[in-house]
Amino acid sequence: MPRRITLSTFSGVPPAVEHGTSQERAVGQVIEHWRMKLGNVLPDRPDLILLPEVADMPANHAEDLEAYLAARGTRVMDFLASVARENHCHIAYSTLRTDETGIRRNSMVVLDRQGRPAGHYDKRHITIDEFNHQGLRYGDGGAIIDCDFGRVACVICFDLNFDDARQRIAAAHPDLILFSSMYHGGLMQGYWAYSCRAHFVAAVHNTPSAILLPTGDGVATTTNYFDHVTARINLDCALFHLDYNRPKLEAAKAKYGRKLSLHDPGRLGSVLLTCEDDELTLDRIVREFDLERLDDYFKRALTHRKTHLNDH
């Protein structure tokens, strides 16, 4: 059965405020900025909206960070919660958050459809400057948040460079990865999507933000004309290597036609199979045609190597 969800993401950040603007007014300008920007995607009725890193602060917040954070309090979160509640959607965004022990974190907060916190993730790999100049500390908690449509993994900016962060997320088998960032990451976005076998959504400062398939291919992206984009994806999907599976995949497609979508990115050797019919599930197709999922095939290959490594 299709598990279709609608995702919206943004590039760009709140504008810088004029020098001398009161912190209370700066907070109000950030709220009004996102009120206007969110109005561009809400007509598409997204299930989840992702904002870029530290989206609740103006671009020049570092001029007086402590005063701004004191004035901000929960005002931006309260505004975003009201939008989530009124539009029955999840909203995820990165923010500087003080935890229950008084430690400051760069955290991704995910609000549920009622505007309540569904969970948060503390950035695992902060930069040295974040530690030295903003007083942030390293996170070491989980990165997975359960939403009503599936399991969501959170990644913030510098995290994308580190394999331990990727391996932790891959082991958790998320349906969707949310990447809120100041840096784009280039080829790492597609690599994370493929290696974690998950759809990937990026919201990045002033560079294209995109929604990717688990093959690493783009579904939709912001452009130089539009700083927002919305796309509909189907989470009832899985990756399969063509080795040993190709005749089975062809037989499944011959039987079910448009009820199955087969995406081949080329050069990878793996394809994405998606169930598009309300009466079917991908698990049923896998059982009916004895398909071998990508990770199961790789495990079998490694086991075969171990068994026959010393054969002569």
Secondary structure, DSSP 8 states (H G I E B T S, - for coil): ---EEEEEEE-S------TT--HHHHHHHHHHHHHHHHTTTGGG--SEEE--TTTTS-TTGGGGHHHHHHHHTTHHHHHHHHHHHHHT-EEEEEEEEE-TTS-EEEEEEEE-TTS-EEEEEE-SS--HHHHHHH-B----S--EEEETTEEEEEEEGGGGG-HHHHHHHHHH--SEEEEEESS--THHHHHHHHHTTSEEEEEETTS--EEE-TTS-EEEE--SS-SEEEEEEE-SEEEEESTTTHHHHHHHHHHHGGGEEEE--SSSSEEEEEE--TT--HHHHHHHHT---HHHHHHHHHHHHHHHTT--
